[in-house]
């Protein structure tokens, strides 16, 4: 689901999260994925703001009820245009700076969903 597109008209200036990949099974999974640059220190704050926005949107939904869905949040590094931007942090740095947000920093990928 393209979350960004759903809310782009209603909240054009909001720090919107990108997308949801989910599947139903005996153990339903929801992977919330943000494609975002990682070439400047402020990128961490931008992704935090997007995750906070997403969590506000999810309040009262089954996604935040642990017995219903197993939920995870992922940051995959994107690049604008045809050139790859640099990545200025390691997975360990992002994990430390994003605590307690529990977001998985995937770098350039590939995105491995379990």
WOURQUI-V775174 format. One record per helix or strand of 3 or more residues. SS is the DSSP state (hx for helix, st for strand). FROM is the first residue (numbers start at 1). TO is the last residue. If there is no record, write none. Layout:
SS FROM TO
SS FROM TO
This chain:
hx 3 7
st 19 23
st 29 36
hx 42 58
hx 62 64
st 70 77
hx 91 98
st 103 107
